[in-house]
Amino acid sequence: MEYLIVWVAVACVSAWYAKQKGRSAGAWLLLGLLLHVFALIILWFLNPVGIDDAKSQAIARKFGVSARYRKCPQCAELIQREALKCRYCQAQLEPVLD
């Protein structure tokens, strides 16, 4: 019984995470039921789609990085993901490897 609860919970988390990345929650709920933890692993490597600039900034503020933005490790301001120098504190940044 506990295994079934965990199975459904992982499928729900897969659907929620897919929705955060701009993908179909219903489809990923089914994939989560079929693939279990592997659906989460696949989602981890998929790029977000259809996320506008405001949504991308909100994700970066919450999680530290998004498709377009990231937080500066020195001053915690939002900067573009490809930036090599923070426009706020002038800190040198490591390039983002995709």
C-alpha positions in Angstrom: 0.0 0.0 0.0 2.8 2.4 0.9 4.5 1.7 -2.4 1.3 2.6 -4.3 1.1 5.9 -2.4 4.7 6.8 -3.2 4.2 5.8 -6.9 1.2 8.2 -7.2 3.1 10.9 -5.3 6.0 10.7 -7.7 3.6 10.9 -10.6 2.0 14.0 -9.1 5.4 15.6 -8.6 6.3 14.8 -12.2 3.1 16.6 -13.3 3.8 19.6 -11.1 7.4 19.9 -12.3 6.4 19.5 -15.9 3.9 22.3 -15.5 6.7 24.5 -14.0 8.7 23.9 -17.2 5.8 24.8 -19.5 4.9 21.3 -20.4 1.6 19.3 -20.3 0.9 18.3 -16.7 -1.6 15.6 -17.7 0.7 13.9 -20.1 3.5 13.9 -17.6 1.2 12.6 -14.9 0.6 9.6 -17.1 4.3 9.3 -17.9 5.0 9.6 -14.2 2.7 6.7 -13.5 4.3 4.6 -16.2 8.0 5.6 -15.7 8.0 6.5 -12.0 11.3 8.1 -11.0 12.6 8.0 -14.5 10.0 10.6 -15.5 11.5 13.0 -13.0 15.0 12.3 -14.3 13.9 13.0 -17.9 12.2 16.2 -16.8 15.4 17.3 -15.1 17.2 17.4 -18.4 14.4 18.9 -20.5 14.6 22.6 -21.3 11.6 24.7 -20.4 9.3 25.7 -23.2 6.8 28.5 -23.6 7.9 30.4 -20.5 7.6 34.2 -20.9 10.1 36.6 -19.5 8.2 37.4 -16.3 7.7 33.7 -15.5 11.4 33.1 -16.1 12.3 35.9 -13.7 9.9 34.5 -11.1 11.5 31.1 -11.4 15.0 32.5 -11.1 14.1 34.4 -8.0 12.6 31.3 -6.4 15.1 28.7 -7.5 18.2 30.7 -8.3 18.2 29.9 -12.0 15.8 29.7 -14.9 15.9 29.4 -18.7 16.9 33.0 -19.2 18.1 34.3 -15.8 20.2 33.4 -12.8 21.2 35.0 -9.5 24.6 36.6 -9.1 26.4 34.5 -6.4 27.9 37.8 -5.0 24.9 40.2 -4.7 21.9 37.9 -5.5 20.6 40.2 -8.2 18.9 38.7 -11.3 21.2 38.7 -14.3 21.0 37.1 -17.7 22.1 33.5 -17.8 24.8 34.1 -20.3 26.4 37.0 -18.5 30.1 36.7 -17.6 30.1 39.9 -15.4 27.3 41.0 -13.0 25.9 44.4 -14.1 25.2 45.3 -10.4 28.3 44.4 -8.5 30.8 43.8 -11.4 31.7 40.4 -10.1 33.3 38.0 -12.6 31.0 35.0 -13.2 31.6 31.4 -14.3 30.0 30.7 -17.8 26.9 28.5 -17.7 27.4 25.2 -19.4 24.3 23.7 -21.0 
